[in-house]
Amino acid sequence: MSAPSQTFVATSVIYYSPLDEGAFFAWLDRIDCVARYDGLGSNLTITLSRAPDDGELREFIALFHRYGVDMRQLALFGEGAARAWFRKPSMFWHDAVFGPAEVS
């Protein structure tokens, strides 16, 4: 039995030109774990065929940051020792994905 597919929702993405919109979708098309994407109203649902590897996760970080997609959706990929790089509080995406780091 295969694991259920993961989906992201990009809401009200702002494209600054037709080529900018094309760049967004071309970028999605180049991320191997993206199975499909479907738009309905202001929501774009992005369905993954599997969990992203480290390189693909970095692409989602960059894409979501660039286009203002809710990065909290990426938090579920921060589990385990191998993803310690992703959870580092010093990384620019940390607060957007995991919330502000606790200060001790």
Phi and psi restraints in degrees (range 20) as a CNS / XPLOR table:
assign (resid 1 and name C) (resid 2 and name N)
       (resid 2 and name CA) (resid 2 and name C) 1.0 -86.9 20.0 2
assign (resid 2 and name N) (resid 2 and name CA)
       (resid 2 and name C) (resid 3 and name N) 1.0 155.2 20.0 2
assign (resid 2 and name C) (resid 3 and name N)
       (resid 3 and name CA) (resid 3 and name C) 1.0 -68.3 20.0 2
assign (resid 3 and name N) (resid 3 and name CA)
       (resid 3 and name C) (resid 4 and name N) 1.0 150.8 20.0 2
assign (resid 3 and name C) (resid 4 and name N)
       (resid 4 and name CA) (resid 4 and name C) 1.0 -63.5 20.0 2
assign (resid 4 and name N) (resid 4 and name CA)
       (resid 4 and name C) (resid 5 and name N) 1.0 149.1 20.0 2
assign (resid 4 and name C) (resid 5 and name N)
       (resid 5 and name CA) (resid 5 and name C) 1.0 -73.9 20.0 2
assign (resid 5 and name N) (resid 5 and name CA)
       (resid 5 and name C) (resid 6 and name N) 1.0 147.1 20.0 2
assign (resid 5 and name C) (resid 6 and name N)
       (resid 6 and name CA) (resid 6 and name C) 1.0 -92.8 20.0 2
assign (resid 6 and name N) (resid 6 and name CA)
       (resid 6 and name C) (resid 7 and name N) 1.0 140.6 20.0 2
assign (resid 6 and name C) (resid 7 and name N)
       (resid 7 and name CA) (resid 7 and name C) 1.0 -127.1 20.0 2
assign (resid 7 and name N) (resid 7 and name CA)
       (resid 7 and name C) (resid 8 and name N) 1.0 148.5 20.0 2
assign (resid 7 and name C) (resid 8 and name N)
       (resid 8 and name CA) (resid 8 and name C) 1.0 -117.0 20.0 2
assign (resid 8 and name N) (resid 8 and name CA)
       (resid 8 and name C) (resid 9 and name N) 1.0 156.1 20.0 2
assign (resid 8 and name C) (resid 9 and name N)
       (resid 9 and name CA) (resid 9 and name C) 1.0 -124.5 20.0 2
assign (resid 9 and name N) (resid 9 and name CA)
       (resid 9 and name C) (resid 10 and name N) 1.0 124.3 20.0 2
assign (resid 9 and name C) (resid 10 and name N)
       (resid 10 and name CA) (resid 10 and name C) 1.0 -102.8 20.0 2
assign (resid 10 and name N) (resid 10 and name CA)
       (resid 10 and name C) (resid 11 and name N) 1.0 118.2 20.0 2
assign (resid 10 and name C) (resid 11 and name N)
       (resid 11 and name CA) (resid 11 and name C) 1.0 -109.1 20.0 2
assign (resid 11 and name N) (resid 11 and name CA)
       (resid 11 and name C) (resid 12 and name N) 1.0 130.8 20.0 2
assign (resid 11 and name C) (resid 12 and name N)
       (resid 12 and name CA) (resid 12 and name C) 1.0 50.6 20.0 2
assign (resid 12 and name N) (resid 12 and name CA)
       (resid 12 and name C) (resid 13 and name N) 1.0 46.6 20.0 2
assign (resid 12 and name C) (resid 13 and name N)
       (resid 13 and name CA) (resid 13 and name C) 1.0 -64.3 20.0 2
assign (resid 13 and name N) (resid 13 and name CA)
       (resid 13 and name C) (resid 14 and name N) 1.0 134.4 20.0 2
assign (resid 13 and name C) (resid 14 and name N)
       (resid 14 and name CA) (resid 14 and name C) 1.0 -99.6 20.0 2
assign (resid 14 and name N) (resid 14 and name CA)
       (resid 14 and name C) (resid 15 and name N) 1.0 123.9 20.0 2
assign (resid 14 and name C) (resid 15 and name N)
       (resid 15 and name CA) (resid 15 and name C) 1.0 -108.4 20.0 2
assign (resid 15 and name N) (resid 15 and name CA)
       (resid 15 and name C) (resid 16 and name N) 1.0 133.9 20.0 2
assign (resid 15 and name C) (resid 16 and name N)
       (resid 16 and name CA) (resid 16 and name C) 1.0 -90.7 20.0 2
assign (resid 16 and name N) (resid 16 and name CA)
       (resid 16 and name C) (resid 17 and name N) 1.0 -7.3 20.0 2
assign (resid 16 and name C) (resid 17 and name N)
       (resid 17 and name CA) (resid 17 and name C) 1.0 -167.0 20.0 2
assign (resid 17 and name N) (resid 17 and name CA)
       (resid 17 and name C) (resid 18 and name N) 1.0 166.1 20.0 2
assign (resid 17 and name C) (resid 18 and name N)
       (resid 18 and name CA) (resid 18 and name C) 1.0 -59.0 20.0 2
assign (resid 18 and name N) (resid 18 and name CA)
       (resid 18 and name C) (resid 19 and name N) 1.0 -37.5 20.0 2
assign (resid 18 and name C) (resid 19 and name N)
       (resid 19 and name CA) (resid 19 and name C) 1.0 -68.7 20.0 2
assign (resid 19 and name N) (resid 19 and name CA)
       (resid 19 and name C) (resid 20 and name N) 1.0 -32.8 20.0 2
assign (resid 19 and name C) (resid 20 and name N)
       (resid 20 and name CA) (resid 20 and name C) 1.0 -64.6 20.0 2
assign (resid 20 and name N) (resid 20 and name CA)
       (resid 20 and name C) (resid 21 and name N) 1.0 -42.9 20.0 2
assign (resid 20 and name C) (resid 21 and name N)
       (resid 21 and name CA) (resid 21 and name C) 1.0 -62.0 20.0 2
assign (resid 21 and name N) (resid 21 and name CA)
       (resid 21 and name C) (resid 22 and name N) 1.0 -43.4 20.0 2
assign (resid 21 and name C) (resid 22 and name N)
       (resid 22 and name CA) (resid 22 and name C) 1.0 -61.3 20.0 2
assign (resid 22 and name N) (resid 22 and name CA)
       (resid 22 and name C) (resid 23 and name N) 1.0 -37.7 20.0 2
assign (resid 22 and name C) (resid 23 and name N)
       (resid 23 and name CA) (resid 23 and name C) 1.0 -64.7 20.0 2
assign (resid 23 and name N) (resid 23 and name CA)
       (resid 23 and name C) (resid 24 and name N) 1.0 -39.3 20.0 2
assign (resid 23 and name C) (resid 24 and name N)
       (resid 24 and name CA) (resid 24 and name C) 1.0 -59.0 20.0 2
assign (resid 24 and name N) (resid 24 and name CA)
       (resid 24 and name C) (resid 25 and name N) 1.0 -50.1 20.0 2
assign (resid 24 and name C) (resid 25 and name N)
       (resid 25 and name CA) (resid 25 and name C) 1.0 -72.3 20.0 2
assign (resid 25 and name N) (resid 25 and name CA)
       (resid 25 and name C) (resid 26 and name N) 1.0 -33.3 20.0 2
assign (resid 25 and name C) (resid 26 and name N)
       (resid 26 and name CA) (resid 26 and name C) 1.0 -63.8 20.0 2
assign (resid 26 and name N) (resid 26 and name CA)
       (resid 26 and name C) (resid 27 and name N) 1.0 -38.5 20.0 2
assign (resid 26 and name C) (resid 27 and name N)
       (resid 27 and name CA) (resid 27 and name C) 1.0 -63.3 20.0 2
assign (resid 27 and name N) (resid 27 and name CA)
       (resid 27 and name C) (resid 28 and name N) 1.0 -47.9 20.0 2
assign (resid 27 and name C) (resid 28 and name N)
       (resid 28 and name CA) (resid 28 and name C) 1.0 -57.2 20.0 2
assign (resid 28 and name N) (resid 28 and name CA)
       (resid 28 and name C) (resid 29 and name N) 1.0 -42.1 20.0 2
assign (resid 28 and name C) (resid 29 and name N)
       (resid 29 and name CA) (resid 29 and name C) 1.0 -62.8 20.0 2
assign (resid 29 and name N) (resid 29 and name CA)
       (resid 29 and name C) (resid 30 and name N) 1.0 -24.7 20.0 2
assign (resid 29 and name C) (resid 30 and name N)
       (resid 30 and name CA) (resid 30 and name C) 1.0 -88.5 20.0 2
assign (resid 30 and name N) (resid 30 and name CA)
       (resid 30 and name C) (resid 31 and name N) 1.0 -6.4 20.0 2
assign (resid 30 and name C) (resid 31 and name N)
       (resid 31 and name CA) (resid 31 and name C) 1.0 -90.7 20.0 2
assign (resid 31 and name N) (resid 31 and name CA)
       (resid 31 and name C) (resid 32 and name N) 1.0 110.7 20.0 2
assign (resid 31 and name C) (resid 32 and name N)
       (resid 32 and name CA) (resid 32 and name C) 1.0 -57.3 20.0 2
assign (resid 32 and name N) (resid 32 and name CA)
       (resid 32 and name C) (resid 33 and name N) 1.0 -32.2 20.0 2
assign (resid 32 and name C) (resid 33 and name N)
       (resid 33 and name CA) (resid 33 and name C) 1.0 -81.4 20.0 2
assign (resid 33 and name N) (resid 33 and name CA)
       (resid 33 and name C) (resid 34 and name N) 1.0 -2.5 20.0 2
assign (resid 33 and name C) (resid 34 and name N)
       (resid 34 and name CA) (resid 34 and name C) 1.0 -78.3 20.0 2
assign (resid 34 and name N) (resid 34 and name CA)
       (resid 34 and name C) (resid 35 and name N) 1.0 117.1 20.0 2
assign (resid 34 and name C) (resid 35 and name N)
       (resid 35 and name CA) (resid 35 and name C) 1.0 -83.6 20.0 2
assign (resid 35 and name N) (resid 35 and name CA)
       (resid 35 and name C) (resid 36 and name N) 1.0 -42.0 20.0 2
assign (resid 35 and name C) (resid 36 and name N)
       (resid 36 and name CA) (resid 36 and name C) 1.0 -168.1 20.0 2
assign (resid 36 and name N) (resid 36 and name CA)
       (resid 36 and name C) (resid 37 and name N) 1.0 169.8 20.0 2
assign (resid 36 and name C) (resid 37 and name N)
       (resid 37 and name CA) (resid 37 and name C) 1.0 -144.9 20.0 2
assign (resid 37 and name N) (resid 37 and name CA)
       (resid 37 and name C) (resid 38 and name N) 1.0 144.5 20.0 2
assign (resid 37 and name C) (resid 38 and name N)
       (resid 38 and name CA) (resid 38 and name C) 1.0 -139.2 20.0 2
assign (resid 38 and name N) (resid 38 and name CA)
       (resid 38 and name C) (resid 39 and name N) 1.0 134.9 20.0 2
assign (resid 38 and name C) (resid 39 and name N)
       (resid 39 and name CA) (resid 39 and name C) 1.0 -105.5 20.0 2
assign (resid 39 and name N) (resid 39 and name CA)
       (resid 39 and name C) (resid 40 and name N) 1.0 142.0 20.0 2
assign (resid 39 and name C) (resid 40 and name N)
       (resid 40 and name CA) (resid 40 and name C) 1.0 -145.3 20.0 2
assign (resid 40 and name N) (resid 40 and name CA)
       (resid 40 and name C) (resid 41 and name N) 1.0 112.9 20.0 2
assign (resid 40 and name C) (resid 41 and name N)
       (resid 41 and name CA) (resid 41 and name C) 1.0 63.3 20.0 2
assign (resid 41 and name N) (resid 41 and name CA)
       (resid 41 and name C) (resid 42 and name N) 1.0 -129.2 20.0 2
assign (resid 41 and name C) (resid 42 and name N)
       (resid 42 and name CA) (resid 42 and name C) 1.0 -92.2 20.0 2
assign (resid 42 and name N) (resid 42 and name CA)
       (resid 42 and name C) (resid 43 and name N) 1.0 5.4 20.0 2
assign (resid 42 and name C) (resid 43 and name N)
       (resid 43 and name CA) (resid 43 and name C) 1.0 -105.6 20.0 2
assign (resid 43 and name N) (resid 43 and name CA)
       (resid 43 and name C) (resid 44 and name N) 1.0 136.3 20.0 2
assign (resid 43 and name C) (resid 44 and name N)
       (resid 44 and name CA) (resid 44 and name C) 1.0 -116.6 20.0 2
assign (resid 44 and name N) (resid 44 and name CA)
       (resid 44 and name C) (resid 45 and name N) 1.0 117.6 20.0 2
assign (resid 44 and name C) (resid 45 and name N)
       (resid 45 and name CA) (resid 45 and name C) 1.0 -93.5 20.0 2
assign (resid 45 and name N) (resid 45 and name CA)
       (resid 45 and name C) (resid 46 and name N) 1.0 125.9 20.0 2
assign (resid 45 and name C) (resid 46 and name N)
       (resid 46 and name CA) (resid 46 and name C) 1.0 -110.4 20.0 2
assign (resid 46 and name N) (resid 46 and name CA)
       (resid 46 and name C) (resid 47 and name N) 1.0 118.0 20.0 2
assign (resid 46 and name C) (resid 47 and name N)
       (resid 47 and name CA) (resid 47 and name C) 1.0 -105.5 20.0 2
assign (resid 47 and name N) (resid 47 and name CA)
       (resid 47 and name C) (resid 48 and name N) 1.0 130.7 20.0 2
assign (resid 47 and name C) (resid 48 and name N)
       (resid 48 and name CA) (resid 48 and name C) 1.0 -98.4 20.0 2
assign (resid 48 and name N) (resid 48 and name CA)
       (resid 48 and name C) (resid 49 and name N) 1.0 146.9 20.0 2
assign (resid 48 and name C) (resid 49 and name N)
       (resid 49 and name CA) (resid 49 and name C) 1.0 -83.5 20.0 2
assign (resid 49 and name N) (resid 49 and name CA)
       (resid 49 and name C) (resid 50 and name N) 1.0 -19.8 20.0 2
assign (resid 49 and name C) (resid 50 and name N)
       (resid 50 and name CA) (resid 50 and name C) 1.0 -165.7 20.0 2
assign (resid 50 and name N) (resid 50 and name CA)
       (resid 50 and name C) (resid 51 and name N) 1.0 171.0 20.0 2
assign (resid 50 and name C) (resid 51 and name N)
       (resid 51 and name CA) (resid 51 and name C) 1.0 -65.2 20.0 2
assign (resid 51 and name N) (resid 51 and name CA)
       (resid 51 and name C) (resid 52 and name N) 1.0 143.5 20.0 2
assign (resid 51 and name C) (resid 52 and name N)
       (resid 52 and name CA) (resid 52 and name C) 1.0 -71.6 20.0 2
assign (resid 52 and name N) (resid 52 and name CA)
       (resid 52 and name C) (resid 53 and name N) 1.0 144.8 20.0 2
assign (resid 52 and name C) (resid 53 and name N)
       (resid 53 and name CA) (resid 53 and name C) 1.0 -77.7 20.0 2
assign (resid 53 and name N) (resid 53 and name CA)
       (resid 53 and name C) (resid 54 and name N) 1.0 179.5 20.0 2
assign (resid 53 and name C) (resid 54 and name N)
       (resid 54 and name CA) (resid 54 and name C) 1.0 -58.7 20.0 2
assign (resid 54 and name N) (resid 54 and name CA)
       (resid 54 and name C) (resid 55 and name N) 1.0 -43.4 20.0 2
assign (resid 54 and name C) (resid 55 and name N)
       (resid 55 and name CA) (resid 55 and name C) 1.0 -63.9 20.0 2
assign (resid 55 and name N) (resid 55 and name CA)
       (resid 55 and name C) (resid 56 and name N) 1.0 -42.1 20.0 2
assign (resid 55 and name C) (resid 56 and name N)
       (resid 56 and name CA) (resid 56 and name C) 1.0 -67.8 20.0 2
assign (resid 56 and name N) (resid 56 and name CA)
       (resid 56 and name C) (resid 57 and name N) 1.0 -38.1 20.0 2
assign (resid 56 and name C) (resid 57 and name N)
       (resid 57 and name CA) (resid 57 and name C) 1.0 -62.6 20.0 2
assign (resid 57 and name N) (resid 57 and name CA)
       (resid 57 and name C) (resid 58 and name N) 1.0 -40.9 20.0 2
assign (resid 57 and name C) (resid 58 and name N)
       (resid 58 and name CA) (resid 58 and name C) 1.0 -61.5 20.0 2
assign (resid 58 and name N) (resid 58 and name CA)
       (resid 58 and name C) (resid 59 and name N) 1.0 -36.7 20.0 2
assign (resid 58 and name C) (resid 59 and name N)
       (resid 59 and name CA) (resid 59 and name C) 1.0 -65.9 20.0 2
assign (resid 59 and name N) (resid 59 and name CA)
       (resid 59 and name C) (resid 60 and name N) 1.0 -41.4 20.0 2
assign (resid 59 and name C) (resid 60 and name N)
       (resid 60 and name CA) (resid 60 and name C) 1.0 -64.4 20.0 2
assign (resid 60 and name N) (resid 60 and name CA)
       (resid 60 and name C) (resid 61 and name N) 1.0 -40.5 20.0 2
assign (resid 60 and name C) (resid 61 and name N)
       (resid 61 and name CA) (resid 61 and name C) 1.0 -56.6 20.0 2
assign (resid 61 and name N) (resid 61 and name CA)
       (resid 61 and name C) (resid 62 and name N) 1.0 -50.1 20.0 2
assign (resid 61 and name C) (resid 62 and name N)
       (resid 62 and name CA) (resid 62 and name C) 1.0 -64.8 20.0 2
assign (resid 62 and name N) (resid 62 and name CA)
       (resid 62 and name C) (resid 63 and name N) 1.0 -46.7 20.0 2
assign (resid 62 and name C) (resid 63 and name N)
       (resid 63 and name CA) (resid 63 and name C) 1.0 -62.2 20.0 2
assign (resid 63 and name N) (resid 63 and name CA)
       (resid 63 and name C) (resid 64 and name N) 1.0 -48.4 20.0 2
assign (resid 63 and name C) (resid 64 and name N)
       (resid 64 and name CA) (resid 64 and name C) 1.0 -64.9 20.0 2
assign (resid 64 and name N) (resid 64 and name CA)
       (resid 64 and name C) (resid 65 and name N) 1.0 -40.7 20.0 2
assign (resid 64 and name C) (resid 65 and name N)
       (resid 65 and name CA) (resid 65 and name C) 1.0 -63.0 20.0 2
assign (resid 65 and name N) (resid 65 and name CA)
       (resid 65 and name C) (resid 66 and name N) 1.0 -48.5 20.0 2
assign (resid 65 and name C) (resid 66 and name N)
       (resid 66 and name CA) (resid 66 and name C) 1.0 -61.3 20.0 2
assign (resid 66 and name N) (resid 66 and name CA)
       (resid 66 and name C) (resid 67 and name N) 1.0 -40.4 20.0 2
assign (resid 66 and name C) (resid 67 and name N)
       (resid 67 and name CA) (resid 67 and name C) 1.0 -103.7 20.0 2
assign (resid 67 and name N) (resid 67 and name CA)
       (resid 67 and name C) (resid 68 and name N) 1.0 8.5 20.0 2
assign (resid 67 and name C) (resid 68 and name N)
       (resid 68 and name CA) (resid 68 and name C) 1.0 70.1 20.0 2
assign (resid 68 and name N) (resid 68 and name CA)
       (resid 68 and name C) (resid 69 and name N) 1.0 28.5 20.0 2
assign (resid 68 and name C) (resid 69 and name N)
       (resid 69 and name CA) (resid 69 and name C) 1.0 -80.7 20.0 2
assign (resid 69 and name N) (resid 69 and name CA)
       (resid 69 and name C) (resid 70 and name N) 1.0 142.3 20.0 2
assign (resid 69 and name C) (resid 70 and name N)
       (resid 70 and name CA) (resid 70 and name C) 1.0 -56.4 20.0 2
assign (resid 70 and name N) (resid 70 and name CA)
       (resid 70 and name C) (resid 71 and name N) 1.0 110.6 20.0 2
assign (resid 70 and name C) (resid 71 and name N)
       (resid 71 and name CA) (resid 71 and name C) 1.0 -79.7 20.0 2
assign (resid 71 and name N) (resid 71 and name CA)
       (resid 71 and name C) (resid 72 and name N) 1.0 -12.5 20.0 2
assign (resid 71 and name C) (resid 72 and name N)
       (resid 72 and name CA) (resid 72 and name C) 1.0 -60.0 20.0 2
assign (resid 72 and name N) (resid 72 and name CA)
       (resid 72 and name C) (resid 73 and name N) 1.0 -22.5 20.0 2
assign (resid 72 and name C) (resid 73 and name N)
       (resid 73 and name CA) (resid 73 and name C) 1.0 -63.4 20.0 2
assign (resid 73 and name N) (resid 73 and name CA)
       (resid 73 and name C) (resid 74 and name N) 1.0 -21.2 20.0 2
assign (resid 73 and name C) (resid 74 and name N)
       (resid 74 and name CA) (resid 74 and name C) 1.0 -83.1 20.0 2
assign (resid 74 and name N) (resid 74 and name CA)
       (resid 74 and name C) (resid 75 and name N) 1.0 -13.2 20.0 2
assign (resid 74 and name C) (resid 75 and name N)
       (resid 75 and name CA) (resid 75 and name C) 1.0 -56.2 20.0 2
assign (resid 75 and name N) (resid 75 and name CA)
       (resid 75 and name C) (resid 76 and name N) 1.0 -33.7 20.0 2
assign (resid 75 and name C) (resid 76 and name N)
       (resid 76 and name CA) (resid 76 and name C) 1.0 -64.5 20.0 2
assign (resid 76 and name N) (resid 76 and name CA)
       (resid 76 and name C) (resid 77 and name N) 1.0 -15.0 20.0 2
assign (resid 76 and name C) (resid 77 and name N)
       (resid 77 and name CA) (resid 77 and name C) 1.0 -91.9 20.0 2
assign (resid 77 and name N) (resid 77 and name CA)
       (resid 77 and name C) (resid 78 and name N) 1.0 11.6 20.0 2
assign (resid 77 and name C) (resid 78 and name N)
       (resid 78 and name CA) (resid 78 and name C) 1.0 -95.4 20.0 2
assign (resid 78 and name N) (resid 78 and name CA)
       (resid 78 and name C) (resid 79 and name N) 1.0 9.1 20.0 2
assign (resid 78 and name C) (resid 79 and name N)
       (resid 79 and name CA) (resid 79 and name C) 1.0 -76.5 20.0 2
assign (resid 79 and name N) (resid 79 and name CA)
       (resid 79 and name C) (resid 80 and name N) 1.0 149.3 20.0 2
assign (resid 79 and name C) (resid 80 and name N)
       (resid 80 and name CA) (resid 80 and name C) 1.0 87.8 20.0 2
assign (resid 80 and name N) (resid 80 and name CA)
       (resid 80 and name C) (resid 81 and name N) 1.0 159.6 20.0 2
assign (resid 80 and name C) (resid 81 and name N)
       (resid 81 and name CA) (resid 81 and name C) 1.0 -63.4 20.0 2
assign (resid 81 and name N) (resid 81 and name CA)
       (resid 81 and name C) (resid 82 and name N) 1.0 -33.3 20.0 2
assign (resid 81 and name C) (resid 82 and name N)
       (resid 82 and name CA) (resid 82 and name C) 1.0 -66.7 20.0 2
assign (resid 82 and name N) (resid 82 and name CA)
       (resid 82 and name C) (resid 83 and name N) 1.0 -19.7 20.0 2
assign (resid 82 and name C) (resid 83 and name N)
       (resid 83 and name CA) (resid 83 and name C) 1.0 -105.3 20.0 2
assign (resid 83 and name N) (resid 83 and name CA)
       (resid 83 and name C) (resid 84 and name N) 1.0 21.3 20.0 2
assign (resid 83 and name C) (resid 84 and name N)
       (resid 84 and name CA) (resid 84 and name C) 1.0 -58.4 20.0 2
assign (resid 84 and name N) (resid 84 and name CA)
       (resid 84 and name C) (resid 85 and name N) 1.0 -34.1 20.0 2
assign (resid 84 and name C) (resid 85 and name N)
       (resid 85 and name CA) (resid 85 and name C) 1.0 -59.1 20.0 2
assign (resid 85 and name N) (resid 85 and name CA)
       (resid 85 and name C) (resid 86 and name N) 1.0 -34.7 20.0 2
assign (resid 85 and name C) (resid 86 and name N)
       (resid 86 and name CA) (resid 86 and name C) 1.0 -73.6 20.0 2
assign (resid 86 and name N) (resid 86 and name CA)
       (resid 86 and name C) (resid 87 and name N) 1.0 -31.0 20.0 2
assign (resid 86 and name C) (resid 87 and name N)
       (resid 87 and name CA) (resid 87 and name C) 1.0 -90.9 20.0 2
assign (resid 87 and name N) (resid 87 and name CA)
       (resid 87 and name C) (resid 88 and name N) 1.0 -1.4 20.0 2
assign (resid 87 and name C) (resid 88 and name N)
       (resid 88 and name CA) (resid 88 and name C) 1.0 -60.4 20.0 2
assign (resid 88 and name N) (resid 88 and name CA)
       (resid 88 and name C) (resid 89 and name N) 1.0 124.4 20.0 2
assign (resid 88 and name C) (resid 89 and name N)
       (resid 89 and name CA) (resid 89 and name C) 1.0 -61.6 20.0 2
assign (resid 89 and name N) (resid 89 and name CA)
       (resid 89 and name C) (resid 90 and name N) 1.0 -21.1 20.0 2
assign (resid 89 and name C) (resid 90 and name N)
       (resid 90 and name CA) (resid 90 and name C) 1.0 -79.7 20.0 2
assign (resid 90 and name N) (resid 90 and name CA)
       (resid 90 and name C) (resid 91 and name N) 1.0 -9.4 20.0 2
assign (resid 90 and name C) (resid 91 and name N)
       (resid 91 and name CA) (resid 91 and name C) 1.0 -77.2 20.0 2
assign (resid 91 and name N) (resid 91 and name CA)
       (resid 91 and name C) (resid 92 and name N) 1.0 144.3 20.0 2
assign (resid 91 and name C) (resid 92 and name N)
       (resid 92 and name CA) (resid 92 and name C) 1.0 -59.4 20.0 2
assign (resid 92 and name N) (resid 92 and name CA)
       (resid 92 and name C) (resid 93 and name N) 1.0 -25.7 20.0 2
assign (resid 92 and name C) (resid 93 and name N)
       (resid 93 and name CA) (resid 93 and name C) 1.0 -90.3 20.0 2
assign (resid 93 and name N) (resid 93 and name CA)
       (resid 93 and name C) (resid 94 and name N) 1.0 -10.5 20.0 2
assign (resid 93 and name C) (resid 94 and name N)
       (resid 94 and name CA) (resid 94 and name C) 1.0 -51.7 20.0 2
assign (resid 94 and name N) (resid 94 and name CA)
       (resid 94 and name C) (resid 95 and name N) 1.0 -54.1 20.0 2
assign (resid 94 and name C) (resid 95 and name N)
       (resid 95 and name CA) (resid 95 and name C) 1.0 -63.9 20.0 2
assign (resid 95 and name N) (resid 95 and name CA)
       (resid 95 and name C) (resid 96 and name N) 1.0 -36.9 20.0 2
assign (resid 95 and name C) (resid 96 and name N)
       (resid 96 and name CA) (resid 96 and name C) 1.0 -68.5 20.0 2
assign (resid 96 and name N) (resid 96 and name CA)
       (resid 96 and name C) (resid 97 and name N) 1.0 -29.2 20.0 2
assign (resid 96 and name C) (resid 97 and name N)
       (resid 97 and name CA) (resid 97 and name C) 1.0 -91.9 20.0 2
assign (resid 97 and name N) (resid 97 and name CA)
       (resid 97 and name C) (resid 98 and name N) 1.0 -48.8 20.0 2
assign (resid 97 and name C) (resid 98 and name N)
       (resid 98 and name CA) (resid 98 and name C) 1.0 -109.1 20.0 2
assign (resid 98 and name N) (resid 98 and name CA)
       (resid 98 and name C) (resid 99 and name N) 1.0 -7.2 20.0 2
assign (resid 98 and name C) (resid 99 and name N)
       (resid 99 and name CA) (resid 99 and name C) 1.0 90.6 20.0 2
assign (resid 99 and name N) (resid 99 and name CA)
       (resid 99 and name C) (resid 100 and name N) 1.0 169.3 20.0 2
assign (resid 99 and name C) (resid 100 and name N)
       (resid 100 and name CA) (resid 100 and name C) 1.0 -59.9 20.0 2
assign (resid 100 and name N) (resid 100 and name CA)
       (resid 100 and name C) (resid 101 and name N) 1.0 140.0 20.0 2
assign (resid 100 and name C) (resid 101 and name N)
       (resid 101 and name CA) (resid 101 and name C) 1.0 -69.7 20.0 2
assign (resid 101 and name N) (resid 101 and name CA)
       (resid 101 and name C) (resid 102 and name N) 1.0 142.5 20.0 2
assign (resid 101 and name C) (resid 102 and name N)
       (resid 102 and name CA) (resid 102 and name C) 1.0 -74.6 20.0 2
assign (resid 102 and name N) (resid 102 and name CA)
       (resid 102 and name C) (resid 103 and name N) 1.0 136.2 20.0 2
assign (resid 102 and name C) (resid 103 and name N)
       (resid 103 and name CA) (resid 103 and name C) 1.0 -96.0 20.0 2
assign (resid 103 and name N) (resid 103 and name CA)
       (resid 103 and name C) (resid 104 and name N) 1.0 129.6 20.0 2
